Amino acid sequence: MNQLRFELRLILRSRLMTAALLLLLLLSSLAVWSGLHEVERQRETISRIGPLNEQDVAAVAQRQAGSKEGGGPAYYTFYATWDPPSDAAFLALGLRDVAPYVLRVRALGLQAQLYEGETINPELALAGRFDLAFVLIYLMPLFVIALLHDLVSGERQAGRLRMLQAIPHGGALWRRRVALRCALVFACLALPVCAGAAVAGMGGADLLLVLLVAAAYLAFWAGVALLVAARGRRSVANATALMGIWAVLTLVLPSLANVALMRAFPVHQGVDLMLAQREAVHGAWEVPREETMRKFFAGHPEWSDTAPLPSTFHWKWYFAFHQLGDEKVAPQVLAYREGLQERQKWTERLGWLLPGVGTQAILHRMAGTDLPAQLAYQDRITGFHRRIREFYYGYLFRDRPFGKDDFAKRPMYEAQPTQGPAQAGVLAALCLLGALALASGLGRLRRLS
């Protein structure tokens, strides 16, 4: 214990090390605070959308009080859906920064409404959110490099290396120094995370998993730094080499892999599906109404016993060709989702080799902010939209009057947070890489003694 206390005093005497640790603690705290603030803002938005939507529905019910059919209420009534953030969302905001977490839909074609949220300015989303995942994956390795790159070369330049090498059991000295520096870095990350977890109400098992991921990723970079620091070169050369390794592992290789996946699994944007569905809907005005209804009844025979269309406009024809528009682009929607899911699978496999990618995949899955979580939200919207259609079709195709009291019978959306299970394969690979890198680095230090 006295030896650890002495090593800690040496670290605190170094202005560079003390400033680096304080800066990491500050950045981690700001990242956790920023994540908590954004999650709270999203929850406040979600809490307001329900009452506001009910006010809109009440206004529609007042205007449509004299309606004798369900077409007008079906056309004008919007239904709010929302994707509440999980308790761990403050750690990694992921796609919640760009994908809609609140979406209002109505009984018209779904695809045109589902992807309207993608019409954003890409330059605004380029920088991303400052959250703990960013600090852990991109910034923490830089602090490990700053604390470990001159572990050996600094002693050599000070003229103490040969004396340290002559000390019996000198390997314990190096291990103690490495363990203390890594423990301080881990504490600068873990303390804000624990505080944020207490505020957000995150479960203990999830917190332990986050700390395990952080420890494994820290162990990997500590091992890499030791492998370079123990090679006997000068401090500047060590820092330069480690910065190059950091750039390759965290920036270059993931970017190249992303480009390769985009070329291997090309998919259209969701906006393309929206435009294709709208083209199908607009083109239906030029198609004979009897042909439209024939196609609709072929796929939905339960409504085929409805009365023939009158010579004037009828809402059931209008909603029928909206649904046919969705069904026409269904193969494109399936291909779009399958392409995204294939990219996701290969990204997770890439996380077996690149610790930064694996760490990001694990955190986003835990937080419920990755692609599967977004697709699950879309699936819930699709199921709810189906209930909306079936509710109004009972009035449209059976020619039942729709009164003011029928608004209270409309389906209501039930939200649930999406938080996927931990990715055992990626987590095991990350822990294995961290253990191998750290063991190799410590073995390199042991040979110095």
N, C-alpha and C positions, 0 to 999 in steps of 0.2 A: 504493500500500500504506500509506503514511503517513497518507493521508486516511482510509482505512478504519479504521486503528488509532485515529485521533483520534475518529472517530464512535463506535467501540466504547467508548472511554473515556467519552464523553458519556452513552452508554446505561447503562454500569455505574455512573455517578455518580448516576443517577436511582434512588432506592429503589423507586419504584413499578414501573419497568420491570424492574429486577433481581428484585424479589419475584415479579412476574408470570412471568418466564421460569423461575425456580426452581420455582414452583408448578406450571407446566405440565410441567416435567421430572419432578417428583415424581409428578404424576397419571399421566403416561404410563408411568412405571416401575411404579407400583402396578397400572395396568391390565394391563400385560404380565405382571407377576408373578401377578396374579389369574387371568388366562387360562391361564398355564402350570400353575398350581396346580390349576385345575379340570380341565384336560385330563389331568393326571397322576392326579387322583382318579378320573376316569372310566376311565382305562386300568387302574388298580389294581382297580376294580370288575369290569371285563371279565376281567382275569386270574384273579380268584377265581371267576367264575361257572362256568368250565369244570370245574375239579375238584369243586366242590360239586355240579354237575349229575351228574357221573359217580358220585358217592356216592349220589345219589338213585336213579339207574338201577340201581346195584348192589343197593340195598335192594329195589327193585321186582323185580329178577330173583330175589332170594332168596325174596320172598313168593310170586312166581308160578312157582316152580320146578316145581310139580306141575300147572300149567295145560296142557291139551291143545289149546287153541285160542289164537288171537292176540288175542282181544277184550280180555281182562284186561290184558295188557302194553300194548296200544294205548291203553287208557283211562287207565292209571296212569302211563305213561312220558312225562315231559316232555323237550322238546328246547330247549336254550338257543340263542338267536340274539343277535347283538350287532353294533353298528355302530361300529367303531373310529374315533376322531377322526383327522382328517388332520394333517399337520405344521403346517398354517397355522390350525388350529382355534382356537388361543389368541388370535388377532386378533379374531375375531368369533364368539361361541358360538352366536348365532342361535337356531334352534329346538331345539338340544340342551339348552337350559335347561328346556323344557317337554315336548318329545316324548321318548318312551322310546328310549334307545340300547341297552338290554338287554331282551329279551322272551323269555319261555319259552312254547312252544306245544306242543300235542299233537295227536293225529289227529282231534280233534273239530272242530266248526264253527270256521272260522278267523276270521270277522268278529267274533264275540263276544270272541275273544282279542286281535285286532289293535288294537282301540280301547279296551281296558280301561285302558291307560295314560293316557287323556285325562281320567280322573276325578281331577283335581287341584284344589286350592284356587286359584281364579283370583287371589285377593288376594296369594298368595305369589309368583305369577309376574308381577304387575303391574309391579314395579320393574325387572325384568330383571337382567341381569348387568352388572357394571362391567368392561368390556373396552376394548380399544383403539378399536374402532369407535365406542363411545359417546364416548370422549374426543375422537376426531378429528371426528366429525360434529357433536356438540353443544357441546363445551367449547372446542375450538381456535378457532372463530370469535370467541368472547368475548375471548380473549387477543389476537387480531389487532385487534379493535376497541379494546382497551385500549392497544395500542402505536401505533396509527395514527390514532385519532380526533382527536388534537390535534397532528398533524404540522405543520399550517399555523397553526391557531388558537393553538397554544402559542407559536410564534414571534411572532405578531402581539401577543399579550398581553404578551410580554416586550420588545416594541419593536424586534425585530430583523428583521421581515419585509421592510420596504422596503430595508434594507441587503442582505439576501440576494437580493432581486429585482434589485438593481443589479449583482450580481456577473456578469461575463461567463460564459457557459455555465453559468448557474445551474441549468439543468435537470439537469445531471449530479449536482449536490449532492442534489437531491430523490430522484433515482433511486438514488443511493448509500445514502441513509438508508433508503429503502423496502427495497432489496435486503438490507441488513444486518439490519433487523428481521425480515424474512421468513426470512432464512437462519437466524437464531437460533431462531425458532419452529419451523422445519423440523428443526433439529438436536435440539431438545427432544423431538420426536416420533420422529425417525429413529434416534437412538442407542439408546433402549430397544427399538425394533423390531428393529434389527440384533442386539442382544444376545439378545433372545428367539428370533429366527430361528436363531442359532447353537446355543442350548440345545435347541430343538425339532427341529433338523435340517432346517429348511425349505430348499428349493432356491434357488439364486441367482436364477433367472428369476422365481420367485414373489416373492422379496424385492424385486427391481427393480420389479415390477409394483405392489406395495404402495406403494413409495416414489413411484412415478409418480402413483398415485391420490392420495396425500397431498399431493404437490406441486401437482397440478391443483386440488384442493379448496382448498388454501391460496391459490393464485393467484386463484381466484374471489373469496374473501372479502377478500383484499388489494385487488383492484380495486374491489369494492363500497365498502370503507372509504375508499379514495382518492377515489372519486367524491363521497362525502359530505364528506370532510374538506377538499376543495379548493373548496367552495362559498362560503367566506368567512364562515361562521357561527361562533358561539362553541363552545368545547369541549363544554360541557354539552349544547347543542343537537345537536351532531354525535353525541355518545354516545347521546343519547335516540333520535335517528333511526335509528342503526345497530342499537340494541337492538330497536327495532320491526321493522326489516327481518329481523333474526335470528329473532325470534319468528314472523314470518309465514312465512319460508322453511323453517324447521326444525320448527316445531310446528303452526301453523295450517293451512297448505296441505296438508301430508302427512296430517293428521288428517281434513280435509274430503275429500281424495281417497280415503282409506280408507273413509270412510262411503259415499261415492258408489259405490265398487267393491262394497261389501257389498250395497248396494241393487240395483246393476245385475246382479250375479251372486250371487243368494242361494243358499246351500248349507246343508244341515243339518250338525249336528255329528256327529263320528264316533261319539259315544255313541248317537245316534239309530239308526245302522246296527247297533250292537251290540244295542240293544233290539229292533229289527225282526227280526234274525236269531234272537234268543232266543225271541221270540214264535212264529216259524215252527217252531222246534224243539219248544217246549212243546206247540204245537197238533198236532204230528204224532202224539202219543200217542193222540189221539182219532180219527185216520184209520185205516181198515182197513190191516193190514200188507200185504196183497196189492196194494192200490192204491199204497202207498208204493213197493213194489219195482217195480211196473209203470212208475211215473214215473222211477225211478232207472235201470232198464234201457233206457228209451227214450233217455236221454242218454248211457248208458255200456253199449253193447251188448257190450263185451268181457267183461263179467261175467255176461251173461244165461244162460250155460250152467251156472250154479251149481245146486246141489241145492235143491229146494223148502224153504220154511221149515218147521221142525217146529212142533208145537202149543205148545211152550214158547218162552221168550225165546231169541233168537239175536242175537249181536253184529252180524252183517252188516246186519240190519234197523236196528239202532240207529245204526250209522255211516252207513247210507244216508240216513236222514232228516236227519242232521246235515249231510251234503253238500247235500242238497236245500234245507236252510235257507240255506246259503251261496248257492246258485244262485238262490233266490227273491229275495234282496236284491241280486243282481249288477247289475241296472239302476240301483238306487239308488247302489250303490258307484261305478258308472261316471259317473253324473251328479255325484256328490260330487267325484270326482277331476277331472272336466272343469271344474267350477266353480272349484275351487282353482287349476287350471292357467290358466284365463282370468284370474283375479285376478292371478296371478303375471306373466302376459304384459303386462297393463296397468300393473302396478307398474313393470316394467322400462321400459315406454314413458314412464311418468311420470318416470323417472330421466333421460330426455333433457332435461327442462325444469327439474327440481329437483335441484340438485347433491347435496344431502344424501341424497335417495332413491337417486340413481345410485351414490353412494359406498357406501352400505349394501348395495345389490344386488351390486356388484362384490366387496366384501369377503366377504359371505356366500357367494357362489358360489365364490370362491377357497378359502375355508375349508371348503367342503362342509357348511355348516350351514343352508342355505336349504330352501325347500319342495321343489324337485326332488330334493335329496339325501335328504330324509325319505321322499318317495314311492319313490325308488329302493330304499331300505332295505325298505320295505313290499313292493316287488316281489320282492326277494330272499327275504323271508320267505314270500311266496305260492308261489314256485317250490319252496322247500324243503319247505313243507307239502304240496305236491302229491307230492313224492317220499316223504314219510312215509306219506301215504294209500296210495299205490300199493304201498309195501312191505308194509303190513299187510293190504291187500286180497288180496294173493296168498295169505295164510294164511286169511283169513275166508271168502272166496268159493270157495276150493278145498278148504276143510276140512283144511288141512295143520296138523299139530301144531306148536306153538311151544315149543321147549325153551329151556333156559338158554343154550345156545350160540348161539341165534338172536339174542340181544341184541347180539352182536358184529357182526352183519351189518346192523344198522340204519344208515340214512343219517346222515352227519355234516355239520354246517353248515360252510361255508367262507365266512369273512368277508372283506370287502375295503373299504378306505376309499373314501368317495365324495368326489371333488373335481372339480367341473365345470370346463369350459374358461372362460377369461375372456370376458366379454361385450363383444365388440369394439364393438358399436354404442353401448352405454352408456358405455364407456370413451372412445370418440371424442367423444361429445357432452360428456362431462365435461371433457376436455382443451380442446375448442373453447370451452365456456363460460368456463373458467378463463382461456384466452388472451385472449378478447374482453373480459372484465371487467378484467383486468390492463392490457391495452392502452388501454382507455378511461380507466381511472384515471390511468395515467401520462401520457396525452395531456392530461388535465385539469390535471395538475401542470405540464406543459410550458408551458401557457398562462399560468401564474403568473409565468414568467420574462420 
